[in-house]
Amino acid sequence: MTDRIIVSSAIKPFELRLPGSKYLANRYVVLAAISDGTTRLSNVPRNDDILAALGAIQALGAKVEWLDQTSVEIKGIESFELADDVVIDCHDSGTLARFITALTGLFYSSVGHQITITGSQQMRSRPMQESVASLETLGVSIESEKGFLPIKISGPITGGSCELDASRSSQFLSGLLIACLKAEKDTLIHLSSDAVSESYVELTLRAIELFGGEVKRINCREFFIPGQQALVAKDIHVAGDVVSSSYFLAAGLLAESSCTVLNYHFDSPQGESKFPQVLERMGAKVYLKQDDLKVEYDSPLQGIDVDMGNMPDVVPTLAALACFAQGETRITNIAHLAFKESNRIVDLCEQLKKLGADCEYDESSITIRGGKQLIADKVSSCHDHRLAMSLALIGIKLKGLTIESSEAVAKSFPDYWQYLEQIGMVTELVLERVSETVSAEH
């Protein structure tokens, strides 16, 4: 594990183009695996999550070839009949675990072969019960310890009707929507409650449509998926990552400067694409010009009361800004952040408190009273990429801040520290630490 100290920051107005969205790439990779023919993806973010996803579909029979550093070719799986036992390691990727668990429900064997899905210690503590229950209803045989990884799966998905709880994560629904495209019969999914982070469901539906698939949304809680659909391979340029852009938009504001993101994905259904509107409410100036987005500091930021239920992955970015805003910022409707790479509600606030921030939380909200004098100290990423990247932003105002386990950024944005240096922040690695326990995998 490595620590990184923020040495200095001299950020002037800047512009940048960001890597492709891991949210889109995750969906495209899985859909390409069950499509006929060869899909070519460009502007692919080469991070830990995407590499794990590509490894998973390879284990299932897809052929994967990197054409260059950011372009990959995927030839779809030819048969769902298992020729041998398969083990898939999801590492720390919750998205992959939920998607691939559903997808492997399609695979069957007449001689008893199974697929085992496992992951890191931290991943083995994250909820999977919702996927297990719905797949079993649809005819899949699953062996697990109370619905947690590792699990053993034997398909196929026969189709029919099932009830699904997507109140803790919409990934359960997204994975099932994709897998049921290839079910033996039609499938009707009924949600027992509204899906959390609804915009991610829309992201999945658009990706399915892009590959020629069909899902009929009957109402907000019912989805009809015709079985045995033929998906068509595509050539796709992965749009830029709107969550990654949030760190640089915030950096420009904390430096009292400006940031221009080139080719910003304005039309993304992902909730985080609306984060510039949140910044505008706080007092930032926001300009849209063709495909580019510019956010500029104008006057001291103001605290706001904001529902972030549809923008969960930029909550840590907002929290970093709130520490320096005037007045109180209340971030609500975020109970699902407890089930991320860390408990982002508790861990985020506890790390901010180490710096002297006035921060309170309950099971579904965070309140930060800005304007307090913060003290440069050591904070932990809790092995959570989002915490590592957002806490680093505070170093713009607080030189000498140290981020423990800074390597966590590799999960989604391995070049993050290099990008920060390009815009004027100087960081240095501290000597590697050896830890007897993995403290964040709780």
Residue, then its C-alpha position, 0 to 999 in steps of 0.5 A: m500500500t502506498d501513501r501520497i502527500i500533496v506537496s503544492s498546488a498552482i492550478k490555473p485555468f485548464e482544459l482536458r479530455l477524460p478517459g471513457s466511462k467505466y459505467l458504459a464500458n462495463r455494460y458494453v463488455v457484457l453485452a458484446a460477450i453475448s452478441d453475434g460477431t465481433t464488437r470493437l470498443s474504442n476509448v476504453p478506460r483501462n482500469d482494474d474494473i474493466l480488466a476484471a470484466l474482460g477477464a470474466i468474459q474470456a473465462l466464459g468463452a469470449k475472445v478478447e484482443w487489445l488493438d491498442q492502449t484504449s481499443v479492444e475487440i470482443k468476439g461473442i461467446e459461441s455456446f452457453e454449454l460448459a465444457d469444464d468448471v469455470v472460476i471467475d474472480c471479480h476482485d473488488s468490482g461490485t458492478l461485475a459481480r452483479f452483472i456476471t452473476a446474472l450472466t452466468g445463469l445462462f450457462y449449463s452443463s449436462v455433466g455437472h460442470q459449474i461456474t464459481i464466482t468469487g472476489s476480494q475479501q471486501m467483495r465477499s462482504r457486499p450484498m448479493q442476495e437479491s441476485v441469488a433470489s431472483l435467479e433461483t426463481l428463474g430456474v438457476s441452481i445456486e450454492s452460496e453461504k447466505g447469498f454472499l460470494p463465493i457462489k456456484i451457479s448452474g443454469p440455464i435461465t428458463g425465464g418466467s416471472c420473478e420479483l427483485d429487490a433493487s432498493r440497495s443497488s440498481q446493478f441487480l436489475s441491470g444484470l438481470l435485464i441483460a442476462c434475460l435477453k438470452a433466457e429460454k423463454d420470456t421474462l417478467i421482472h417485478l420490482s418489490s420497491d423502486a430501484v435506487s439510482e434509477s438513472y443507471v437503469e436507463l443507462t443499461l436500457r440504452a446500452i441494450e438498445l444499442f446492441g439491438g436488444e429489446v426490453k419493454r418497460i411496462n411501468c416503473r416497477e415492471f420490465f418484460i424481456p423477450g427471450q432468445q434475442a439475437l444481439v448485434a455486434k457494434d463498433i462503439h466509441v465509449a463516451g467520457d466519464v462524467v464522474s471522473s470529470s467531477y474531480f476536475l470541475a471541483a479542482g478548478l473551483l477550489a483553486e478559484s480558477s476554471c476547468t473546461v471538459l472537452n466532449y462532455h457527455f451532456d446527453s448521458p442518462q446517468g444522474e452524475s451528468k447533472f452535477p454541473q447544475v449542483l455546482e451552479r446552485m453553489g455559485a459556480k458559473v457554468y458555460l456550455k459550448q457545443d460539446d464542451l463544458k466550462v465551470e468557473y469560480d465566480s465568488p465563494l461557494q454557498g452551502i446547499d440542501v441537495d438530494m443526491g439519490n441519482m448522483p451517488d458517485v459524486v457525493p464524495t466530490l461534493a463533500a470536499l467542496a462543502c468543506f470550503a463553502q459558506g454555510e451548511t450543505r446537506i446531502t440527502n437520499i444516499a442510504h445506498l452509499a453504505f454498500k459501496e467499496s466502503n461505507r461511504i457515508v461513515d468513512l467519508c465523514e470520519q476522514l473529513k473529521k480527521l482534518g477538522a471538518d464539521c461533519e455529521y451523518d445518519e443512515s441516509s444523509i451527510t451534513i457539512r458546515g463549511g468554513k472551518q479551519l482545517i488542519a493538514d493531516k493523514v487521511s485514509s482512502c479506506h481502499d475506496h477509489r472515490l474517497a481517494m480521489s475526492l479527499a485529494l482535492i482538499g489538498i488544493k487548499l491544504k498543503g501537506l495532506t497525505i492520502e493513505s492507500s492512494e493506489a485505490v484510484a486504479k479501480s476506475f482511474p489509474d492515471y488520476w495522479q498524473y492528470l492532477e499533475q498536468i493541471g498544476m498539483v504536485t504530489e509525492l509518493v511516501l515509502e510503501r507501507v506493509s499492513e498486516t490487515v486490509s483495514a478497509e475490507h470490512 
